[in-house]
Amino acid sequence: MSKISEDFNTRNFKNFDRRHVSRYLALCYLYNNYYNVKSISEYEINFSHNFVNVFEPQTILEIIEEKKYHKKLYLKLLDTIIENSNKIQNIFNEYIKSRNIKEVHLINQCIIFLGICEGIIIKSTPLKVIINEYVQLAKEIGGQNSAKFINGVLGGIFETKLNN
């Protein structure tokens, strides 16, 4: 078993449900793929590279026990965000227009993109649950300020979309 496999299989995911772990893994995948680009809208550049990535769907399936995450949600998030990246970017840009996108840390962009993906395109989970899930991820990864930012942005985006 590789070091990566050991890390994933020994990580204490028992405090979270499988869907939360799937969101976490999708966030890791998204951030890992876009780490070297200026904004997520440039993601297509990275998808043309042929490199093995720890967070590629097939690699994840090989190293983490399936009972620890919700495989269907994980793959749905990845497929949907790749297929709808322009739509998601446009929704994000509409809402964030008063800020310079470079001011929004990339990990926060990734969290917001996944929230938009799940809340506006997939629509299988109540919006309040989605906001809570991504705020929790922001707390785990980015801290309290990120969590407040994610809460405000996703709440605003969902409210705007519901009113239109």
N, C-alpha and C positions, 0 to 999 in steps of 0.2 A: 504494500500500500504506500502510495507517495505521501510526501509531507502535506501536500494540498488536500489529499483525501482525508488524512488524519485530522487536519484542522477543521474541515467541514463536518466530519462525522463526530468529532468530539465537542464542537461548539455547542454551547448550551441553548438550543432552540426550543427547549421544552416549555419555556415561559410564553411562547408565541404559537399561535395556530399556524397550520400549514400554509394558509393563504398569505399571512404576514411574511413568512419566510420566502415565499415565492416572489412577493413584491421586493423584498430585500435583495434577492438574487437577481431579479430583473434590473434593479437599480445599479447593482454592481456591474452587470453586463453593459448597461447603457453608459455608465461613467467610464468604464474601462475602454470601451470602443471610441469614446469621444474625448478622452483626456487630452489629446494633443491638438484639438481643433479649437477655434475661437468661439464657436457657437454650435449648437446642435444642428442648425440648418445646414452646416457643412458636412454632416455625417456621411453623405454618399461617398465622399472621398475615402473614408476609412473602410467602407464595405467593399471597396474594390481590392483591398489588400487580401492576400491569401496568407493568413497567419493563424496558428492555433492559439486559442484564447481560453483561459480557464473558465470563462463564463459563457462560452458557446453552448448552445442547448445540448448538443451531443456529449460534450465534455462534462457538463453538469450531471447529466444522467449517469455517467460512468463513475463519478466520484462521491456523490452524495446519496445517502439512502433515500429512496423515493418516499418512504413514509414520513420524512421530515419536511417535505414541501408538497405543494399542490401543483403537480406537473402540468395539468391542463391550463391552469391560470398562468403559470410562468410562460409557457409557449404562446398562449393567447396574447399576453402583454407584449412579448417580443415581436410576434408576427404583426400585430395591430400597429405598434409604434413604427415599424419599418414601412408598412404599407401606407400609413397615414401621416408620415412625418411632416409633409408640407402643410396639411390641414392643421395639425397640432401646432406647428411653428406659427402659422397665421393667427390662431386663437391666442397663443401666448403673446405675440407681437401686438395684437389689438389691445390687449389688456395692459401690457407693460410699456406702452408707447411713451409715457412721460419719463421713463428711465432709459438710460443707455444700457443696452443688453450686456455690455461688458462689465457693468456694475453688479450684475447678478452672477454669483459664483456658479460655476458649472455644475456642482453637485446639486445646488438648488434648482437649476434649470432642468436637470434630469428628473428630480423628484416631481417638479411641476408638470413636466411632459408626461410622466407616467400617470399622474393624477388626472390630467386632461384626457389621456388615452382611455383610462378606465371609466371616468365619469361621463364623458361626452360621446365617446365612440362605442365602447363596449357596453356600457349601461346595464351591467348585471348586478351591481351593488348599489345600495342607497348612497346618495352623495355625502351625507354626514359621516357615514362609515368610511368612505374613501378619504375625506378630509382628515378624519382621525387617524387613519392608517398612515397617511403620508406625513402628517405632523409627527407621529411617533417615529417614523423613519428619520425625519429631520432631527429630532431630539437625539436619536441614537448616533447619528453620523455628524451632524453639523452643530448641535447645541441648541440652546434655548432661543437665541436670536433667529436662527434658521427656522425653527419651529414656528415662531410668530410670523415670520415672513411667508412661509408656506401656507399657514392658516389663512392669512389675509388674502394672498393671491388666489389660491384655489377657491376660497369662499366667494371672492369677487367675480372670478371667472364663471363659476357655477351659477351665481345669482344673475349675472348678465345674460348668460345663455338661457336660463329659465324664463327671464322676462322678455326674451325675443321670440 
